[in-house]
């Protein structure tokens, strides 16, 4: 069976692999599109709620 690495070994391995890859342009566009879509839908929800409030 394989041994589980210790906490110190994991910490050392993570410290050795501090390579940060930049986001691709398409990834940036997807993130921006998702954020814009989410904010736009929130605005639509607020407007619809203001125009047609639930009177319970």
PQR file of N, CA, C, O and H, with PARSE charges and radii, in Angstrom:
ATOM      1  N   UNK A   1       0.836  -1.196   0.000 -0.4000 1.5000
ATOM      2  CA  UNK A   1       0.000   0.000   0.000 -0.0000 2.0000
ATOM      3  C   UNK A   1       0.876   1.253   0.000  0.5500 1.7000
ATOM      4  O   UNK A   1       2.027   1.222   0.437 -0.5500 1.4000
ATOM      5  N   UNK A   2       0.319   2.341  -0.491 -0.4000 1.5000
ATOM      6  CA  UNK A   2       1.078   3.585  -0.533 -0.0000 2.0000
ATOM      7  C   UNK A   2       0.909   4.348   0.772  0.5500 1.7000
ATOM      8  O   UNK A   2      -0.136   4.297   1.421 -0.5500 1.4000
ATOM      9  H   UNK A   2      -0.616   2.366  -0.846  0.4000 1.0000
ATOM     10  N   UNK A   3       1.969   5.053   1.129 -0.4000 1.5000
ATOM     11  CA  UNK A   3       1.928   5.852   2.346 -0.0000 2.0000
ATOM     12  C   UNK A   3       1.302   7.205   2.054  0.5500 1.7000
ATOM     13  O   UNK A   3       1.484   7.765   0.973 -0.5500 1.4000
ATOM     14  H   UNK A   3       2.817   5.094   0.602  0.4000 1.0000
ATOM     15  N   UNK A   4       0.568   7.721   3.018 -0.4000 1.5000
ATOM     16  CA  UNK A   4       0.017   9.064   2.908 -0.0000 2.0000
ATOM     17  C   UNK A   4       1.126  10.071   3.223  0.5500 1.7000
ATOM     18  O   UNK A   4       1.864   9.883   4.191 -0.5500 1.4000
ATOM     19  H   UNK A   4       0.420   7.267   3.896  0.4000 1.0000
ATOM     20  N   UNK A   5       1.256  11.128   2.431 -0.4000 1.5000
ATOM     21  CA  UNK A   5       2.278  12.137   2.735 -0.0000 2.0000
ATOM     22  C   UNK A   5       1.922  12.890   4.018  0.5500 1.7000
ATOM     23  O   UNK A   5       0.750  13.101   4.330 -0.5500 1.4000
ATOM     24  H   UNK A   5       0.657  11.281   1.645  0.4000 1.0000
ATOM     25  N   UNK A   6       2.944  13.282   4.737 -0.4000 1.5000
ATOM     26  CA  UNK A   6       2.719  14.016   5.986 -0.0000 2.0000
ATOM     27  C   UNK A   6       2.388  15.469   5.676  0.5500 1.7000
ATOM     28  O   UNK A   6       2.529  15.941   4.548 -0.5500 1.4000
ATOM     29  H   UNK A   6       3.896  13.110   4.484  0.4000 1.0000
ATOM     30  N   UNK A   7       1.946  16.156   6.718 -0.4000 1.5000
ATOM     31  CA  UNK A   7       1.591  17.575   6.562 -0.0000 2.0000
ATOM     32  C   UNK A   7       2.806  18.385   6.129  0.5500 1.7000
ATOM     33  O   UNK A   7       2.695  19.269   5.279 -0.5500 1.4000
ATOM     34  H   UNK A   7       1.832  15.773   7.635  0.4000 1.0000
ATOM     35  N   UNK A   8       3.956  18.090   6.705 -0.4000 1.5000
ATOM     36  CA  UNK A   8       5.177  18.827   6.366 -0.0000 2.0000
ATOM     37  C   UNK A   8       5.572  18.587   4.912  0.5500 1.7000
ATOM     38  O   UNK A   8       6.011  19.508   4.223 -0.5500 1.4000
ATOM     39  H   UNK A   8       4.046  17.372   7.396  0.4000 1.0000
ATOM     40  N   UNK A   9       5.414  17.344   4.446 -0.4000 1.5000
ATOM     41  CA  UNK A   9       5.750  17.036   3.055 -0.0000 2.0000
ATOM     42  C   UNK A   9       4.808  17.762   2.091  0.5500 1.7000
ATOM     43  O   UNK A   9       5.242  18.285   1.064 -0.5500 1.4000
ATOM     44  H   UNK A   9       5.057  16.596   5.006  0.4000 1.0000
ATOM     45  N   UNK A  10       3.533  17.789   2.426 -0.4000 1.5000
ATOM     46  CA  UNK A  10       2.578  18.511   1.587 -0.0000 2.0000
ATOM     47  C   UNK A  10       2.881  20.002   1.556  0.5500 1.7000
ATOM     48  O   UNK A  10       2.813  20.634   0.502 -0.5500 1.4000
ATOM     49  H   UNK A  10       3.180  17.365   3.260  0.4000 1.0000
ATOM     50  N   UNK A  11       3.213  20.554   2.701 -0.4000 1.5000
ATOM     51  CA  UNK A  11       3.529  21.978   2.784 -0.0000 2.0000
ATOM     52  C   UNK A  11       4.769  22.311   1.946  0.5500 1.7000
ATOM     53  O   UNK A  11       4.817  23.333   1.263 -0.5500 1.4000
ATOM     54  H   UNK A  11       3.268  20.041   3.557  0.4000 1.0000
ATOM     55  N   UNK A  12       5.765  21.426   2.014 -0.4000 1.5000
ATOM     56  CA  UNK A  12       6.985  21.626   1.243 -0.0000 2.0000
ATOM     57  C   UNK A  12       6.700  21.522  -0.256  0.5500 1.7000
ATOM     58  O   UNK A  12       7.229  22.308  -1.041 -0.5500 1.4000
ATOM     59  H   UNK A  12       5.726  20.596   2.570  0.4000 1.0000
ATOM     60  N   UNK A  13       5.886  20.578  -0.648 -0.4000 1.5000
ATOM     61  CA  UNK A  13       5.547  20.398  -2.058 -0.0000 2.0000
ATOM     62  C   UNK A  13       4.782  21.606  -2.599  0.5500 1.7000
ATOM     63  O   UNK A  13       5.052  22.064  -3.709 -0.5500 1.4000
ATOM     64  H   UNK A  13       5.457  19.939  -0.010  0.4000 1.0000
ATOM     65  N   UNK A  14       3.825  22.126  -1.815 -0.4000 1.5000
ATOM     66  CA  UNK A  14       3.071  23.303  -2.239 -0.0000 2.0000
ATOM     67  C   UNK A  14       3.963  24.535  -2.344  0.5500 1.7000
ATOM     68  O   UNK A  14       3.791  25.354  -3.246 -0.5500 1.4000
ATOM     69  H   UNK A  14       3.606  21.754  -0.913  0.4000 1.0000
ATOM     70  N   UNK A  15       4.915  24.665  -1.423 -0.4000 1.5000
ATOM     71  CA  UNK A  15       5.828  25.805  -1.464 -0.0000 2.0000
ATOM     72  C   UNK A  15       6.733  25.734  -2.693  0.5500 1.7000
ATOM     73  O   UNK A  15       7.118  26.766  -3.243 -0.5500 1.4000
ATOM     74  H   UNK A  15       5.055  23.999  -0.690  0.4000 1.0000
ATOM     75  N   UNK A  16       7.068  24.528  -3.121 -0.4000 1.5000
ATOM     76  CA  UNK A  16       7.961  24.362  -4.267 -0.0000 2.0000
ATOM     77  C   UNK A  16       7.237  24.632  -5.588  0.5500 1.7000
ATOM     78  O   UNK A  16       7.886  24.946  -6.585 -0.5500 1.4000
ATOM     79  H   UNK A  16       6.754  23.690  -2.674  0.4000 1.0000
ATOM     80  N   UNK A  17       5.917  24.517  -5.614 -0.4000 1.5000
ATOM     81  CA  UNK A  17       5.165  24.683  -6.861 -0.0000 2.0000
ATOM     82  C   UNK A  17       4.321  25.951  -6.833  0.5500 1.7000
ATOM     83  O   UNK A  17       3.102  25.888  -6.997 -0.5500 1.4000
ATOM     84  H   UNK A  17       5.389  24.261  -4.804  0.4000 1.0000
ATOM     85  N   UNK A  18       4.944  27.076  -6.630 -0.4000 1.5000
ATOM     86  CA  UNK A  18       4.245  28.360  -6.588 -0.0000 2.0000
ATOM     87  C   UNK A  18       4.192  29.000  -7.969  0.5500 1.7000
ATOM     88  O   UNK A  18       4.409  30.204  -8.104 -0.5500 1.4000
ATOM     89  H   UNK A  18       5.934  27.127  -6.496  0.4000 1.0000
ATOM     90  N   UNK A  19       3.907  28.210  -8.985 -0.4000 1.5000
ATOM     91  CA  UNK A  19       3.803  28.726 -10.347 -0.0000 2.0000
ATOM     92  C   UNK A  19       2.372  29.199 -10.565  0.5500 1.7000
ATOM     93  O   UNK A  19       1.420  28.432 -10.423 -0.5500 1.4000
ATOM     94  H   UNK A  19       3.730  27.232  -8.875  0.4000 1.0000
ATOM     95  N   UNK A  20       2.238  30.461 -10.908 -0.4000 1.5000
ATOM     96  CA  UNK A  20       0.917  31.039 -11.160 -0.0000 2.0000
ATOM     97  C   UNK A  20       0.774  31.240 -12.657  0.5500 1.7000
ATOM     98  O   UNK A  20       1.539  31.985 -13.269 -0.5500 1.4000
ATOM     99  H   UNK A  20       3.012  31.085 -11.023  0.4000 1.0000
ATOM    100  N   UNK A  21      -0.210  30.573 -13.241 -0.4000 1.5000
ATOM    101  CA  UNK A  21      -0.438  30.730 -14.671 -0.0000 2.0000
ATOM    102  C   UNK A  21      -1.425  31.868 -14.902  0.5500 1.7000
ATOM    103  O   UNK A  21      -2.465  31.929 -14.246 -0.5500 1.4000
ATOM    104  H   UNK A  21      -0.832  29.968 -12.743  0.4000 1.0000
ATOM    105  N   UNK A  22      -1.111  32.761 -15.821 -0.4000 1.5000
ATOM    106  CA  UNK A  22      -2.044  33.859 -16.112 -0.0000 2.0000
ATOM    107  C   UNK A  22      -3.296  33.322 -16.798  0.5500 1.7000
ATOM    108  O   UNK A  22      -3.268  32.277 -17.447 -0.5500 1.4000
ATOM    109  H   UNK A  22      -0.266  32.712 -16.353  0.4000 1.0000
ATOM    110  N   UNK A  23      -4.385  34.052 -16.644 -0.4000 1.5000
ATOM    111  CA  UNK A  23      -5.631  33.661 -17.297 -0.0000 2.0000
ATOM    112  C   UNK A  23      -5.534  33.924 -18.799  0.5500 1.7000
ATOM    113  O   UNK A  23      -4.944  34.907 -19.247 -0.5500 1.4000
ATOM    114  H   UNK A  23      -4.408  34.902 -16.117  0.4000 1.0000
ATOM    115  N   UNK A  24      -6.129  33.020 -19.549 -0.4000 1.5000
ATOM    116  CA  UNK A  24      -6.197  33.210 -20.992 -0.0000 2.0000
ATOM    117  C   UNK A  24      -7.225  34.293 -21.305  0.5500 1.7000
ATOM    118  O   UNK A  24      -8.137  34.520 -20.510 -0.5500 1.4000
ATOM    119  H   UNK A  24      -6.609  32.221 -19.185  0.4000 1.0000
ATOM    120  N   UNK A  25      -7.095  34.964 -22.450 -0.4000 1.5000
ATOM    121  CA  UNK A  25      -8.066  36.005 -22.800 -0.0000 2.0000
ATOM    122  C   UNK A  25      -9.506  35.488 -22.823  0.5500 1.7000
ATOM    123  O   UNK A  25     -10.420  36.202 -22.410 -0.5500 1.4000
ATOM    124  H   UNK A  25      -6.354  34.780 -23.095  0.4000 1.0000
ATOM    125  N   UNK A  26      -9.721  34.263 -23.298 -0.4000 1.5000
ATOM    126  CA  UNK A  26     -11.078  33.731 -23.339 -0.0000 2.0000
ATOM    127  C   UNK A  26     -11.600  33.495 -21.922  0.5500 1.7000
ATOM    128  O   UNK A  26     -12.793  33.659 -21.667 -0.5500 1.4000
ATOM    129  H   UNK A  26      -8.978  33.683 -23.634  0.4000 1.0000
ATOM    130  N   UNK A  27     -10.715  33.112 -21.000 -0.4000 1.5000
ATOM    131  CA  UNK A  27     -11.132  32.926 -19.609 -0.0000 2.0000
ATOM    132  C   UNK A  27     -11.544  34.264 -18.987  0.5500 1.7000
ATOM    133  O   UNK A  27     -12.516  34.337 -18.235 -0.5500 1.4000
ATOM    134  H   UNK A  27      -9.746  32.979 -21.207  0.4000 1.0000
ATOM    135  N   UNK A  28     -10.799  35.308 -19.310 -0.4000 1.5000
ATOM    136  CA  UNK A  28     -11.145  36.638 -18.803 -0.0000 2.0000
ATOM    137  C   UNK A  28     -12.505  37.076 -19.338  0.5500 1.7000
ATOM    138  O   UNK A  28     -13.314  37.652 -18.611 -0.5500 1.4000
ATOM    139  H   UNK A  28     -10.010  35.248 -19.921  0.4000 1.0000
ATOM    140  N   UNK A  29     -12.749  36.792 -20.636 -0.4000 1.5000
ATOM    141  CA  UNK A  29     -14.037  37.162 -21.236 -0.0000 2.0000
ATOM    142  C   UNK A  29     -15.180  36.367 -20.615  0.5500 1.7000
ATOM    143  O   UNK A  29     -16.262  36.909 -20.390 -0.5500 1.4000
ATOM    144  H   UNK A  29     -12.092  36.324 -21.227  0.4000 1.0000
ATOM    145  N   UNK A  30     -14.946  35.085 -20.339 -0.4000 1.5000
ATOM    146  CA  UNK A  30     -15.977  34.263 -19.716 -0.0000 2.0000
ATOM    147  C   UNK A  30     -16.304  34.742 -18.303  0.5500 1.7000
ATOM    148  O   UNK A  30     -17.470  34.772 -17.909 -0.5500 1.4000
ATOM    149  H   UNK A  30     -14.067  34.645 -20.522  0.4000 1.0000
ATOM    150  N   UNK A  31     -15.274  35.116 -17.544 -0.4000 1.5000
ATOM    151  CA  UNK A  31     -15.492  35.620 -16.185 -0.0000 2.0000
ATOM    152  C   UNK A  31     -16.263  36.930 -16.237  0.5500 1.7000
ATOM    153  O   UNK A  31     -17.230  37.118 -15.498 -0.5500 1.4000
ATOM    154  H   UNK A  31     -14.327  35.092 -17.865  0.4000 1.0000
ATOM    155  N   UNK A  32     -15.834  37.842 -17.118 -0.4000 1.5000
ATOM    156  CA  UNK A  32     -16.519  39.134 -17.239 -0.0000 2.0000
ATOM    157  C   UNK A  32     -17.960  38.939 -17.689  0.5500 1.7000
ATOM    158  O   UNK A  32     -18.866  39.586 -17.165 -0.5500 1.4000
ATOM    159  H   UNK A  32     -15.049  37.690 -17.718  0.4000 1.0000
ATOM    160  N   UNK A  33     -18.176  38.060 -18.647 -0.4000 1.5000
ATOM    161  CA  UNK A  33     -19.525  37.798 -19.128 -0.0000 2.0000
ATOM    162  C   UNK A  33     -20.424  37.231 -18.040  0.5500 1.7000
ATOM    163  O   UNK A  33     -21.593  37.601 -17.934 -0.5500 1.4000
ATOM    164  H   UNK A  33     -17.439  37.535 -19.073  0.4000 1.0000
ATOM    165  N   UNK A  34     -19.875  36.337 -17.236 -0.4000 1.5000
ATOM    166  CA  UNK A  34     -20.647  35.752 -16.143 -0.0000 2.0000
ATOM    167  C   UNK A  34     -21.014  36.805 -15.099  0.5500 1.7000
ATOM    168  O   UNK A  34     -22.146  36.840 -14.615 -0.5500 1.4000
ATOM    169  H   UNK A  34     -18.925  36.037 -17.322  0.4000 1.0000
ATOM    170  N   UNK A  35     -20.057  37.656 -14.759 -0.4000 1.5000
ATOM    171  CA  UNK A  35     -20.334  38.711 -13.777 -0.0000 2.0000
ATOM    172  C   UNK A  35     -21.368  39.701 -14.310  0.5500 1.7000
ATOM    173  O   UNK A  35     -22.284  40.094 -13.587 -0.5500 1.4000
ATOM    174  H   UNK A  35     -19.138  37.627 -15.152  0.4000 1.0000
ATOM    175  N   UNK A  36     -21.224  40.101 -15.565 -0.4000 1.5000
ATOM    176  CA  UNK A  36     -22.177  41.047 -16.154 -0.0000 2.0000
ATOM    177  C   UNK A  36     -23.566  40.430 -16.220  0.5500 1.7000
ATOM    178  O   UNK A  36     -24.556  41.098 -15.920 -0.5500 1.4000
ATOM    179  H   UNK A  36     -20.480  39.781 -16.152  0.4000 1.0000
ATOM    180  N   UNK A  37     -23.649  39.154 -16.612 -0.4000 1.5000
ATOM    181  CA  UNK A  37     -24.943  38.474 -16.674 -0.0000 2.0000
ATOM    182  C   UNK A  37     -25.585  38.399 -15.292  0.5500 1.7000
ATOM    183  O   UNK A  37     -26.782  38.649 -15.150 -0.5500 1.4000
ATOM    184  H   UNK A  37     -22.845  38.611 -16.855  0.4000 1.0000
ATOM    185  N   UNK A  38     -24.807  38.060 -14.284 -0.4000 1.5000
ATOM    186  CA  UNK A  38     -25.331  37.976 -12.924 -0.0000 2.0000
ATOM    187  C   UNK A  38     -25.843  39.309 -12.418  0.5500 1.7000
ATOM    188  O   UNK A  38     -26.920  39.382 -11.827 -0.5500 1.4000
ATOM    189  H   UNK A  38     -23.834  37.857 -14.399  0.4000 1.0000
ATOM    190  N   UNK A  39     -25.073  40.367 -12.649 -0.4000 1.5000
ATOM    191  CA  UNK A  39     -25.489  41.697 -12.196 -0.0000 2.0000
ATOM    192  C   UNK A  39     -26.735  42.153 -12.957  0.5500 1.7000
ATOM    193  O   UNK A  39     -27.647  42.733 -12.367 -0.5500 1.4000
ATOM    194  H   UNK A  39     -24.198  40.307 -13.129  0.4000 1.0000
ATOM    195  N   UNK A  40     -26.773  41.891 -14.270 -0.4000 1.5000
ATOM    196  CA  UNK A  40     -27.938  42.276 -15.074 -0.0000 2.0000
ATOM    197  C   UNK A  40     -29.192  41.546 -14.599  0.5500 1.7000
ATOM    198  O   UNK A  40     -30.262  42.149 -14.514 -0.5500 1.4000
ATOM    199  H   UNK A  40     -26.032  41.420 -14.749  0.4000 1.0000
ATOM    200  N   UNK A  41     -29.073  40.266 -14.291 -0.4000 1.5000
ATOM    201  CA  UNK A  41     -30.231  39.515 -13.807 -0.0000 2.0000
ATOM    202  C   UNK A  41     -30.692  40.004 -12.434  0.5500 1.7000
ATOM    203  O   UNK A  41     -31.889  40.012 -12.148 -0.5500 1.4000
ATOM    204  H   UNK A  41     -28.204  39.776 -14.360  0.4000 1.0000
ATOM    205  N   UNK A  42     -29.747  40.411 -11.587 -0.4000 1.5000
ATOM    206  CA  UNK A  42     -30.130  40.992 -10.301 -0.0000 2.0000
ATOM    207  C   UNK A  42     -30.898  42.295 -10.490  0.5500 1.7000
ATOM    208  O   UNK A  42     -31.877  42.554  -9.790 -0.5500 1.4000
ATOM    209  H   UNK A  42     -28.774  40.405 -11.819  0.4000 1.0000
ATOM    210  N   UNK A  43     -30.449  43.111 -11.437 -0.4000 1.5000
ATOM    211  CA  UNK A  43     -31.151  44.370 -11.719 -0.0000 2.0000
ATOM    212  C   UNK A  43     -32.554  44.079 -12.243  0.5500 1.7000
ATOM    213  O   UNK A  43     -33.512  44.737 -11.836 -0.5500 1.4000
ATOM    214  H   UNK A  43     -29.654  42.901 -12.006  0.4000 1.0000
ATOM    215  N   UNK A  44     -32.688  43.108 -13.134 -0.4000 1.5000
ATOM    216  CA  UNK A  44     -34.004  42.728 -13.648 -0.0000 2.0000
ATOM    217  C   UNK A  44     -34.897  42.257 -12.508  0.5500 1.7000
ATOM    218  O   UNK A  44     -36.071  42.623 -12.450 -0.5500 1.4000
ATOM    219  H   UNK A  44     -31.910  42.573 -13.464  0.4000 1.0000
ATOM    220  N   UNK A  45     -34.359  41.456 -11.611 -0.4000 1.5000
ATOM    221  CA  UNK A  45     -35.130  40.976 -10.471 -0.0000 2.0000
ATOM    222  C   UNK A  45     -35.617  42.129  -9.592  0.5500 1.7000
ATOM    223  O   UNK A  45     -36.767  42.126  -9.153 -0.5500 1.4000
ATOM    224  H   UNK A  45     -33.406  41.159 -11.658  0.4000 1.0000
ATOM    225  N   UNK A  46     -34.763  43.102  -9.335 -0.4000 1.5000
ATOM    226  CA  UNK A  46     -35.148  44.251  -8.511 -0.0000 2.0000
ATOM    227  C   UNK A  46     -36.239  45.061  -9.212  0.5500 1.7000
ATOM    228  O   UNK A  46     -37.202  45.485  -8.574 -0.5500 1.4000
ATOM    229  H   UNK A  46     -33.829  43.104  -9.692  0.4000 1.0000
ATOM    230  N   UNK A  47     -36.094  45.279 -10.520 -0.4000 1.5000
ATOM    231  CA  UNK A  47     -37.088  46.057 -11.257 -0.0000 2.0000
ATOM    232  C   UNK A  47     -38.429  45.337 -11.280  0.5500 1.7000
ATOM    233  O   UNK A  47     -39.466  45.956 -11.041 -0.5500 1.4000
ATOM    234  H   UNK A  47     -35.311  44.935 -11.039  0.4000 1.0000
ATOM    235  N   UNK A  48     -38.424  44.045 -11.563 -0.4000 1.5000
ATOM    236  CA  UNK A  48     -39.671  43.283 -11.591 -0.0000 2.0000
ATOM    237  C   UNK A  48     -40.316  43.259 -10.220  0.5500 1.7000
ATOM    238  O   UNK A  48     -41.537  43.366 -10.104 -0.5500 1.4000
ATOM    239  H   UNK A  48     -37.582  43.542 -11.758  0.4000 1.0000
ATOM    240  N   UNK A  49     -39.511  43.119  -9.183 -0.4000 1.5000
ATOM    241  CA  UNK A  49     -40.035  43.118  -7.826 -0.0000 2.0000
ATOM    242  C   UNK A  49     -40.628  44.482  -7.456  0.5500 1.7000
ATOM    243  O   UNK A  49     -41.607  44.568  -6.715 -0.5500 1.4000
ATOM    244  H   UNK A  49     -38.519  43.032  -9.277  0.4000 1.0000
ATOM    245  N   UNK A  50     -40.019  45.536  -7.985 -0.4000 1.5000
ATOM    246  CA  UNK A  50     -40.538  46.883  -7.698 -0.0000 2.0000
ATOM    247  C   UNK A  50     -41.838  47.137  -8.444  0.5500 1.7000
ATOM    248  O   UNK A  50     -42.753  47.755  -7.899 -0.5500 1.4000
ATOM    249  H   UNK A  50     -39.223  45.466  -8.587  0.4000 1.0000
ATOM    250  N   UNK A  51     -41.931  46.668  -9.681 -0.4000 1.5000
ATOM    251  CA  UNK A  51     -43.119  46.902 -10.491 -0.0000 2.0000
ATOM    252  C   UNK A  51     -44.278  45.984 -10.095  0.5500 1.7000
ATOM    253  O   UNK A  51     -45.438  46.394 -10.142 -0.5500 1.4000
ATOM    254  H   UNK A  51     -41.187  46.166 -10.123  0.4000 1.0000
ATOM    255  N   UNK A  52     -43.972  44.761  -9.711 -0.4000 1.5000
ATOM    256  CA  UNK A  52     -44.994  43.765  -9.355 -0.0000 2.0000
ATOM    257  C   UNK A  52     -44.701  43.175  -7.980  0.5500 1.7000
ATOM    258  O   UNK A  52     -44.296  42.017  -7.882 -0.5500 1.4000
ATOM    259  H   UNK A  52     -43.029  44.428  -9.673  0.4000 1.0000
ATOM    260  N   UNK A  53     -44.900  43.952  -6.919 -0.4000 1.5000
ATOM    261  CA  UNK A  53     -44.587  43.421  -5.585 -0.0000 2.0000
ATOM    262  C   UNK A  53     -45.574  42.335  -5.156  0.5500 1.7000
ATOM    263  O   UNK A  53     -46.736  42.335  -5.565 -0.5500 1.4000
ATOM    264  H   UNK A  53     -45.229  44.893  -6.998  0.4000 1.0000
ATOM    265  N   UNK A  54     -45.095  41.427  -4.337 -0.4000 1.5000
ATOM    266  CA  UNK A  54     -45.965  40.390  -3.791 -0.0000 2.0000
ATOM    267  C   UNK A  54     -46.674  40.937  -2.558  0.5500 1.7000
ATOM    268  O   UNK A  54     -46.026  41.310  -1.580 -0.5500 1.4000
ATOM    269  H   UNK A  54     -44.152  41.427  -4.005  0.4000 1.0000
ATOM    270  N   UNK A  55     -47.988  40.984  -2.602 -0.4000 1.5000
ATOM    271  CA  UNK A  55     -48.750  41.448  -1.463 -0.0000 2.0000
ATOM    272  C   UNK A  55     -49.341  40.229  -0.751  0.5500 1.7000
ATOM    273  O   UNK A  55     -50.474  39.828  -1.017 -0.5500 1.4000
ATOM    274  H   UNK A  55     -48.514  40.681  -3.397  0.4000 1.0000
ATOM    275  N   UNK A  56     -48.576  39.666   0.129 -0.4000 1.5000
ATOM    276  CA  UNK A  56     -49.022  38.446   0.827 -0.0000 2.0000
ATOM    277  C   UNK A  56     -49.681  38.814   2.122  0.5500 1.7000
ATOM    278  O   UNK A  56     -50.127  37.935   2.860 -0.5500 1.4000
ATOM    279  H   UNK A  56     -47.656  39.992   0.345  0.4000 1.0000
TER
END
